[in-house]
Amino acid sequence: MDYEVFSLPNGIRLLHKPALSNIAHACILINAGSRDEAEGDPGLAHFIEHLFFKRTERRNTNQILNRLELVGADLNAYTTKEYTCIHASFLQEHLERALDLFQDLVFHSVFPEDELEKEKGVILDEIASYQDQPEDAIYDDFDGLVYEGHPMGNNILGKTESVQRFTRDDILRFLSANYNTHGIVIGVLGNYPLEKLKKLVSRLFGAVKENDTSKNRIAPVLYRPATYHEKKPISQSHCVTGNLAYNLHHKNKTGLLLLNNLLGGTGMSSRLNLEIREKYGIAYTIESSYAPFSDTGMFSVYFGTDPEKKDKALKLVQRELRKLREQGLGVTQLHQAKKRFIGQIALGEENRMSLLISMSKSLVDYGRVDSLEEVFDRVNAVTAPQLLEIANEVFDPERFTTLVFDPLKE
């Protein structure tokens, strides 16, 4: 994968992916997310992301929003458990406009009290809206059970009571403790000479004061698998079942990614979809997911179905997991699973913004970005015995936590 990296003296890195297009993409990725919040502050990282767009030393809210939209560009941001990201897509000629805005938002936001109070109302509405979507809310509640008592279990949006009490001092304290400049990557995908980018990034970000505060991320150690049922004002039953899994650096990460893709990943031909939706017709949505983090990971299966079909669906899920624990993949099955996964990875390269953000995360997590060929080589190196070992470790039914949302009866 052709890319170039340039580091500023303050630790901020530029990642450039050349691309022959009139459309360019840029992001600023910060290695700080909801898991870095202090006890009692769930939602603070996400709150800060919102407030970046409210006022800076040079711009008010309208000027921030119009800075890129007036030239037809797309600007957005998001917060995860481990990252905060601002990203934009624009015509090639507007790169400086985009990077200048990134610099202003992240390093010159002023967080005025009046905007804090207004934005609290917006986020409280966002929390309420999210709770009205059980297929999304169940994942957060599941995280809270699996990572009980640990920041990884916090809802990224936070809680009503925590959001209401956030202050400007809380924000400044979080930024100082977590916005380490050595964990910030500015990603640019476009048709630009590297030297031009170096000069531009140096001019815009070179004067940013270095912050080398070390993070104190502590891996979760407490895990008590159990089954939970909750009543909700919903019409369907929703279920998530899963287990702790490998972190980003584990030797079996690629194997579990492959196994997850075979079981319930993208596409209609996954085992769970064929067995539960196509064969039995008892779940419109059924999927599995594997999310690796810096020091932990999560594997889970989700489905939504009619309440009377819930138990059967769960038994069918457990049966598919048991097959993978007991039956190694044959030569043809393994070959087909690899071909499908590799093809999906290659197609994912077409989403240029997702590619750029993925590369930026890789630079933060590993200090390098693998080429497609290196990724494919790792997938092709996975063996059937290795998948059997992974399935028996991660899909152990004694280690599974299950959460079910059931409808309230009238």
C-alpha positions in Angstrom: 0.0 0.0 0.0 1.6 3.2 -1.1 1.5 5.8 1.7 3.9 8.3 3.2 4.3 9.5 6.8 5.8 12.7 8.1 6.2 13.5 11.8 6.2 17.0 13.3 8.5 17.7 16.3 5.4 17.9 18.6 4.5 14.3 17.7 1.6 14.9 15.4 1.9 12.7 12.3 0.8 13.3 8.7 -0.3 10.2 6.7 -0.6 10.7 3.0 -2.2 8.2 0.6 -1.8 9.4 -3.0 -4.9 9.1 -5.2 -5.5 10.4 -8.7 -8.9 12.1 -8.2 -10.4 15.5 -8.2 -12.0 14.6 -4.8 -9.9 14.5 -1.7 -10.5 13.3 1.8 -8.9 14.3 5.1 -9.3 13.3 8.8 -7.8 14.1 12.1 -7.8 11.0 14.3 -7.1 11.4 18.0 -6.3 8.4 20.2 -8.9 9.4 22.9 -12.3 8.0 23.4 -15.0 7.1 26.0 -12.8 4.5 27.7 -10.5 7.3 28.8 -13.1 9.1 30.8 -12.7 9.4 34.5 -15.1 7.6 36.8 -18.4 9.3 36.9 -17.8 11.1 33.5 -19.4 8.8 30.9 -20.1 10.7 27.7 -17.5 13.4 28.2 -15.4 12.4 25.1 -18.5 12.5 22.9 -19.6 15.8 24.5 -16.3 17.4 23.6 -16.6 16.2 20.0 -19.9 18.0 19.7 -18.5 21.2 21.3 -15.7 21.4 18.8 -18.3 22.7 16.3 -19.7 25.4 18.6 -17.1 28.2 18.9 -13.3 28.7 18.4 -11.1 31.7 19.0 -11.6 32.7 15.3 -15.0 31.3 14.4 -18.6 31.1 15.7 -20.8 28.1 15.0 -22.2 29.4 11.7 -18.7 30.1 10.4 -17.5 26.7 11.4 -20.3 24.9 9.7 -20.1 27.1 6.6 -16.4 26.9 6.2 -16.6 23.7 4.2 -20.2 23.4 3.3 -20.0 26.7 1.3 -17.7 24.9 -1.1 -19.8 21.8 -1.3 -17.7 19.7 1.1 -18.9 17.2 3.6 -17.8 17.6 7.2 -18.6 15.1 10.1 -17.2 13.6 13.3 -17.6 10.7 15.6 -16.4 9.3 18.9 -15.7 5.6 19.7 -14.4 3.8 22.8 -10.8 4.6 21.8 -10.9 7.4 19.2 -12.3 10.8 18.3 -12.3 11.6 14.6 -13.2 14.6 12.5 -13.3 14.0 8.7 -14.2 15.8 5.5 -14.5 15.2 1.8 -14.0 18.0 -0.7 -12.7 19.1 -4.0 -9.0 18.9 -4.2 -8.4 22.6 -4.2 -9.9 23.0 -0.7 -7.4 21.0 1.3 -6.0 24.0 3.1 -9.5 25.1 4.0 -10.2 21.7 5.5 -7.0 21.3 7.5 -7.1 24.8 8.8 -10.6 24.1 10.1 -9.4 20.9 11.8 -6.6 22.7 13.5 -9.0 25.4 14.7 -11.6 23.0 16.0 -9.2 20.7 17.9 -6.7 23.2 19.3 -8.6 26.5 19.5 -12.2 25.6 20.6 -13.2 27.8 23.6 -16.1 25.8 25.0 -18.3 28.7 26.1 -20.7 28.1 29.0 -23.8 29.1 27.0 -22.9 26.5 24.2 -22.3 23.9 26.9 -25.8 24.2 28.2 -27.4 24.2 24.7 -25.4 21.2 23.6 -26.3 19.2 26.7 -30.0 19.4 25.6 -29.0 18.2 22.1 -27.1 15.2 23.6 -29.9 14.3 26.0 -32.3 14.2 23.0 -29.7 12.0 21.2 -29.7 9.6 24.2 -33.5 9.5 24.3 -33.6 8.8 20.6 -31.0 6.0 20.9 -33.0 4.4 23.7 -36.0 4.2 21.3 -33.9 1.9 19.0 -33.6 -1.4 20.8 -31.4 -2.9 18.1 -28.8 -0.3 18.9 -29.4 0.2 22.6 -29.0 -3.5 23.4 -25.3 -3.4 22.3 -24.5 -0.7 24.8 -26.3 -2.5 27.6 -24.5 -5.7 26.6 -21.1 -3.9 26.8 -22.1 -2.7 30.2 -22.6 -6.3 31.4 -19.5 -7.8 29.8 -17.3 -4.9 30.9 -19.0 -4.4 34.3 -17.4 -1.7 36.3 -14.9 -0.8 33.6 -14.9 2.3 31.3 -15.2 0.0 28.3 -18.7 -0.7 29.4 -19.8 2.9 29.3 -22.3 4.1 26.8 -20.4 6.5 24.4 -23.2 9.0 24.6 -23.1 8.9 28.4 -25.9 9.1 31.0 -28.4 11.9 31.5 -27.1 12.7 35.0 -23.4 12.8 33.9 -24.1 14.9 30.8 -26.1 17.4 32.9 -23.2 18.1 35.2 -20.3 18.5 32.8 -18.3 21.7 33.1 -15.7 23.5 31.1 -13.1 22.4 33.6 -14.0 18.8 33.0 -13.4 19.3 29.3 -10.1 21.0 29.7 -8.9 18.3 32.2 -9.9 15.6 29.7 -8.1 17.3 26.8 -4.9 17.7 28.9 -4.9 14.1 30.1 -5.8 12.4 26.8 -5.0 14.5 23.7 -1.4 13.3 23.5 0.0 14.9 20.3 1.9 11.6 19.7 -1.4 9.9 19.3 -2.8 12.3 16.7 -2.7 11.5 13.0 -3.8 13.9 10.2 -4.8 11.7 7.2 -4.9 13.0 3.7 -6.0 11.0 0.6 -5.6 12.9 -2.6 -3.5 14.0 -5.5 -0.9 16.2 -3.6 2.9 16.3 -3.7 4.3 15.2 -0.3 6.5 18.3 0.1 3.5 20.6 -0.3 1.6 18.6 2.3 4.6 18.7 4.7 4.8 22.5 4.4 1.1 23.0 4.9 0.8 20.7 7.9 4.0 22.2 9.4 2.5 25.7 9.1 -0.9 24.7 10.5 0.1 22.2 13.2 3.7 22.9 13.9 3.1 25.4 16.6 0.7 23.1 18.5 2.3 22.6 22.0 3.5 19.0 22.5 1.5 16.9 24.9 3.3 13.7 25.8 1.0 12.7 28.7 0.9 8.9 28.9 -2.4 7.1 29.0 -3.4 4.8 31.9 -5.5 2.4 30.0 -6.1 -0.7 32.2 -7.4 -3.8 30.6 -10.6 -5.2 32.1 -10.1 -8.2 34.3 -13.5 -8.9 35.8 -15.8 -11.0 33.6 -18.8 -12.9 35.0 -20.8 -14.5 32.2 -24.6 -14.7 32.8 -28.0 -14.4 31.1 -30.2 -11.3 31.5 -33.7 -10.5 30.5 -35.2 -7.1 30.4 -38.7 -5.9 29.5 -39.1 -3.0 27.1 -42.0 -1.2 25.3 -41.1 -3.0 22.0 -42.9 -5.4 19.7 -40.0 -7.7 18.9 -37.5 -9.6 21.0 -33.9 -8.6 20.6 -30.9 -10.7 21.7 -27.1 -10.3 21.9 -25.0 -13.2 23.0 -21.2 -13.2 23.1 -17.9 -13.3 24.9 -14.6 -11.5 25.4 -12.2 -11.9 22.5 -8.7 -11.1 21.3 -7.2 -7.6 21.3 -5.7 -5.8 18.3 -2.3 -7.3 18.8 -3.2 -11.0 19.4 -1.8 -13.6 17.0 -5.3 -15.0 16.5 -7.0 -11.7 15.5 -7.0 -12.5 11.8 -8.3 -16.0 12.4 -11.2 -14.7 14.4 -12.0 -12.0 11.8 -12.2 -14.8 9.2 -14.3 -17.0 11.4 -16.7 -14.1 12.2 -17.0 -13.3 8.5 -17.9 -16.9 7.8 -20.4 -17.1 10.6 -22.3 -13.9 10.4 -20.4 -11.2 8.6 -21.2 -9.1 5.6 -23.3 -10.8 2.9 -26.4 -13.0 2.7 -24.4 -16.3 2.5 -23.1 -16.3 6.1 -23.9 -19.4 8.0 -26.2 -17.6 10.5 -28.2 -15.9 7.7 -28.6 -19.1 5.7 -29.6 -21.2 8.7 -31.8 -18.9 10.7 -33.2 -16.4 8.2 -33.3 -18.4 4.9 -33.9 -21.9 6.2 -36.3 -21.2 9.1 -37.4 -17.7 8.4 -37.4 -16.6 12.0 -35.2 -13.5 12.0 -35.1 -10.6 9.6 -31.7 -9.4 11.0 -29.1 -11.7 12.3 -25.4 -10.9 12.4 -22.2 -11.6 14.3 -19.4 -9.1 15.0 -15.9 -9.0 16.3 -14.5 -5.8 17.7 -10.8 -5.8 18.7 -9.5 -3.0 20.9 -6.1 -2.1 22.1 -6.1 -4.5 25.1 -9.4 -6.4 24.9 -12.0 -7.5 22.3 -15.6 -8.5 21.9 -17.3 -11.2 19.9 -21.1 -11.1 19.7 -24.2 -12.4 17.8 -27.3 -10.3 17.5 -30.8 -11.1 16.2 -34.3 -9.7 16.4 -37.3 -11.9 16.1 -40.9 -12.5 17.2 -41.0 -13.3 21.0 -42.3 -16.8 20.4 -39.4 -17.6 18.0 -36.7 -16.2 20.3 -35.8 -19.4 22.1 -35.5 -21.4 18.8 -33.4 -18.7 17.2 -31.0 -18.7 20.2 -30.7 -22.5 20.0 -29.9 -22.3 16.3 -27.2 -19.8 17.0 -25.7 -22.0 19.6 -25.9 -25.0 17.2 -23.9 -23.1 14.6 -21.3 -22.1 17.1 -21.1 -25.7 18.3 -20.4 -26.8 14.7 -17.5 -24.5 14.5 -16.1 -25.8 17.8 -16.5 -29.5 16.8 -16.0 -29.6 13.0 -12.9 -28.3 11.4 -13.4 -26.6 8.0 -12.6 -28.8 5.0 -10.1 -27.7 2.3 -12.8 -26.3 0.0 -14.7 -24.6 2.8 -11.6 -22.9 4.1 -10.6 -21.8 0.6 -14.1 -20.4 -0.1 -14.1 -18.6 3.3 -10.8 -16.9 2.5 -11.8 -15.9 -1.0 -14.9 -14.3 0.2 -13.2 -12.4 3.0 -10.3 -11.2 0.8 -12.8 -10.0 -1.8 -14.8 -8.0 0.8 -11.5 -6.5 2.1 -10.6 -5.5 -1.4 -14.0 -3.9 -2.1 -13.7 -2.0 1.1 -10.8 -0.1 -0.4 -13.2 1.6 -2.7 -14.7 3.6 0.2 -11.9 6.1 0.3 -12.9 7.9 3.5 -13.2 4.5 5.4 -9.8 3.5 3.9 -8.1 6.7 5.1 -9.5 6.5 8.6 -8.6 2.8 8.8 -5.0 3.6 7.7 -4.8 6.4 10.3 -6.0 4.0 13.1 -3.4 1.5 12.0 -0.7 4.1 12.2 -1.8 4.9 15.8 -2.2 1.3 16.8 0.8 -0.4 15.1 3.0 2.5 13.9 2.6 1.3 10.3 0.0 0.5 7.7 0.0 -2.9 6.1 -0.3 -3.3 2.3 -3.3 -5.3 0.9 -0.9 -8.0 0.0 0.3 -8.3 3.6 -3.3 -8.5 4.8 -4.2 -11.1 2.2 -1.1 -13.1 3.2 -2.2 -13.2 6.8 -5.7 -14.4 5.8 -4.3 -17.1 3.6 -1.9 -18.2 6.4 -4.9 -19.1 8.6 -5.3 -22.9 9.0 -8.3 -25.1 9.8 -6.8 -26.3 13.1 -6.2 -22.7 14.1 -9.8 -21.9 13.4 -10.9 -24.9 15.5 -8.7 -23.7 18.4 -10.1 -20.2 18.1 -13.7 -21.4 18.0 -13.2 -23.6 21.1 -11.7 -20.7 23.0 -14.0 -17.8 22.0 -17.2 -19.7 21.4 -17.1 -21.6 24.7 -20.8 -21.6 25.8 -19.8 -21.5 29.5 -18.1 -18.1 28.8 -21.0 -16.5 27.0 -23.1 -13.6 28.3 -26.6 -13.3 26.9 -28.9 -10.2 27.0 -32.5 -10.4 25.8 -34.9 -7.5 25.4 -38.5 -8.8 25.6 -41.7 -6.9 24.9 -43.8 -5.7 27.8 -47.1 -7.5 27.9 -50.2 -5.4 27.7 
